[in-house]
Amino acid sequence: MAIFAHKNYITRCMEAIINMRNFLKFINSMALSPSNKRWLGERLIHEAREEEIFMAHIMLDCKDTLMR
């Protein structure tokens, strides 16, 4: 079962990489100015940081619940 789960994880990672490449191709196909591309990149980074903080809080809450 663990081997299947590992293969499934690798497959999902590969699919995500392919999808990100397609996303980047899509962004590059648009007529965005360098400043618009920078804004988009900064906005994505900002949202990713917020999501990471949110997920860290969820993990801490789960850990605290399990430790009780």
N, C-alpha and C positions, 0 to 999 in steps of 0.2 A: 504494500500500500504506500509506503514511504517513497519508493522509487517512482511510482505513478504520480504522486503528488509533486515530486521534484520535477519530473518531466513536464507536468502541467504548468508549473511555475515558470520553467524555462520557456515554454511555448508562449505563455502570456507575456513574458518579458520581450521576447522576440517580436511578437505582434505589436506591442507598445512602441518598440523602437521603429518598426516599419511605419506605424501610424504617425509617429513624431516626424519622421523624414517626410512623409506626405504633407503633414501640416506645415513644415518648413518650406517645402516646395510651393505650397499654396500661398503662404505669406510672401515669398519671393516673387510669385507671379503677379501679385497685386502692385499697383502703381503707388506704393507708399514712399513718402519722403524719408530720408534718414531720421529726421526728428520723430516722425510718426512710428517708425520701427523701434526707435529707442523708447518712446512712450509705451508702446505695446509690451516690449521686453520688461521695462520697469514695472508695469502693471501686473504682468504675469508673476514676476518675482515677488511683488508685494502680496498678491493673493496666495502664492505658494507658502510664504512665511506665515500668513494668518492661518492657513490650513494646518501647517506643521504645529503651530502653537495649540490650536484647537485639538488636534489628535494627541498631542503630548498630555493635555489636560485630561482627555478621555482615558488615556492609558494610566495616568496617575490615579484617577477615580476608580478604575477597575482594580488596580493593584491594592488601593486602600480597602476596597470592598472585600477582596479576597483575603486580606490580612486580618480581617475582623473575626 
